[in-house]
Amino acid sequence: PPNDEDTQMLAEDLLQMGMAKVIRANPVVPVSEPVESGVLVVGGGVAGLEAARGASGLGHDVVLVEKEDELGGRTRGLRYQTPGRPPYDSLVPSTLPGLVSAVQDDPRIKVLTGSKVKATRGQPGQFSVEVETPSGVESFKTGAIVQATGARPYDATKLGHLGYGSSSNVITSYELEAMLSRGELGRPSDGQKPKRVIFIQCAGSRDKEHLPYCSSECCGVTLRQMAVIHKDHPGVETATVYKDMRTGGQLERFYQAVQTQPGSLFTRGEVSAVEGNGNLKVHLKESLLGDDVTLDADLVVLAVGMVPNSADGEAIRALHDARRRVEKGESETQKQDAQKLVDELQHHEGTEIHNLEYRQGPDLPVLRYGFPDSHFICFPYETRRTGIYAAGTLRAPMDGGQAAEDGWGAAMKAAQCIEEARHGEAVHPRSGDINVPDFFLQRCT
């Protein structure tokens, strides 16, 4: 409050700190060493491909590193995708082959498949990178990095109550995808075409025992797979058991179109158990069909969620804790034991992506569920490694359309980083941001 003793003290302190900052401030000068204009993109899925294309379009040379032998990520091999253009009510051919060709034909983009980052050193505008390729180690400098390493399916072996593992005819949506991509549809137990396929939504998602979050794309994937079955395998019945169907925006039109397909059923409910081996029984409770209902199925598909392909969060946290114990250990023995742990955790093989030679650890810090630390609304793409930006399903659960947009966003952030490093300015939104903020309070608060 005004005229209060504490208010006056606070004002004086703030003024003194401000004056101290002014006295010690130096004019902003560009860094003396050359700033690299290239961009490194790690991951060759939809987000990585779009990030590479976006950075190239902004005038930057790009190195795209993909650990697999082919580009495309999880969507490689898809024949159809959910509609992304009007009228939004039917399948469209996959646009991935065209995107891959555009990246491979771009003279500004160098593609390294079957490769992984061996070491990353330096700072924004001046990163030094070593990449292990099939033909040896390649070294180069780059200005900024986009990490688009995607996501992997949740471990379905943890879903025994839904029949996975006990019956070969209970499969994941990813396993069904591989089948449909080959133009096939058969029961793993005998190869026969199923008469009825039941999809179980949120298999392990929105569940405090498994993944507490919604993986965002599962409903759209199920709708697409149902539509493919009706298109390529007429006569096969499909049924979906859901907690909620989350079909945002224009995807709702696709949902309505699939509902009208003959042989389609949607019901809200909880799956209490899946029993049987050849012919399956799906037990429902609190469903729209009744409180205790059993559905027959020849094939059950679990719409499993996604887990980000990030560094091992537990290992990184253990490394930080061990380092603190080295610094603050009460006895020499405690410090030595902690140092041994540091040496063991320093390079936890199989979990590193960038292999950063930073004291803070070899990779990006991650949140509780493995997603890199960023603010989804105010500072998307930012991580706690300045100059390294997360994009796509590594950053947050999303579908292919969102991942494509995410790749472009991260590419623009990388370009901004390089320009600011060249001018000697701090990277937004860090200290030194010279832009005038325009606060959108309804969103920020």
Order of alpha helices (4+ residues) and beta strands (2+ residues): alpha-beta-alpha-beta-beta-beta-alpha-beta-beta-beta-beta-beta-beta-beta-alpha-beta-alpha-beta-alpha-beta-beta-beta-beta-beta-beta-alpha-alpha-beta-alpha-alpha
